[in-house]
Amino acid sequence: MVRELVPDGRTHRLAVMLAGMLQYAVVMAAAKSAKERHGRSLVASLLEASEANDPSEVEDLIDDAVVQLFKDPKVRFQRTSARGVKYSLAEEAYEELIHWHDMPWE
């Protein structure tokens, strides 16, 4: 999925898609047993990241796994805007993840 969608995809759409994938992983991590949730496992990191309020906290916890998500299909997640500004699709996704349940219209 990443290999097909990311290369030509728009960042504002891809970041939400990736955040959704991460949110799904958080739900699956929460379903794991208490034994599997402790320590420095990806499960524990995902659960901790779901409670974070700052994208840099999320990055510290799960960035290695997210980077691997892009490396496996050989897809770049570092981009440059039309104005020459470098940004990371992963960082955009972390921002989306921490605001996943926000509904400003309520």
C-alpha positions, 0 to 999 in steps of 0.5 A: 500500500505504501509503495503504491500510494506514497510516491505520487500522493499528496502529503495532507492525504498521506499523513492522515492515512499513515496516522490511521495505520498507526491508530489501528496499530495502537488499537491492536497494541491495546488488545495485547496482554499486559505482559506484552505491553511492558518494556521497550517493545513496539507495543509499549511504545505505541501505547505510550505514543497514543498518550503523547501531546507533542509530535516530538514525543511520538517521534522519539517513541515510534520513529524507528518503526515508521521509518522502517515502514517506508524503507521496506517498500523503498519509498522516501518520506523526506520531501521538499515543498515547491518553495524548497522547504524540506519536511517529513511525511512521518512528522506530519503523520505524528501530528495527525496521530496526536490529534486523531480524536480531536473534533474542533467543530464539537 
